[in-house]
Amino acid sequence: MFETPFTIVGHIITNPVRLRFGDQELYKFRVASNSRRRTADGTWEQGNSLYVTVNCWGNLATGASASLMKGDAVVVVGHVHTDEYDDKDGVRRSSVEVRATAVGPDLSRHTAKIAPLPKPVAGPAPAAEDDAAVDDVETGADEGGLPLSA
């Protein structure tokens, strides 16, 4: 209820980890967002940096793991929180984490080809004569094959 919305633009700086917890899948990686500013003489200088751990669950984990890797420029939207834990020496630590609701490539730095996630199969297949009509309804595609909404 009192979640803090958050958007970060940066680069994936770690090799992402794909984990499974029962029937839930997690894709986890760290993102660095670095600011730069132009000085009075026209050169660039590094500004502050922000590092966050991004947690992608469910279908987002599936899509992100098939699309993103270390070094990619990304835009992450989600809810930010602080995770507190004790390290191996018993010292209390904290890290900034984002439970992502959307992740994608930063298209100012990459190009991307979009492909839908496969739909889960539930129950028997529809009759052969209805297949074309069912496909258009389920995918939201018109005759040109484009989705009706994102």
PyMOL commands that set and color helices and strands:
alter all, ss='L'
color gray80, all
select helices_A, chain A and resi 59-67+128-139
alter helices_A, ss='H'
color red, helices_A
select strands_A, chain A and resi 4-12+17-21+24-38+44-57+73-86+92-105
alter strands_A, ss='S'
color yellow, strands_A
deselect
rebuild
show_as cartoon
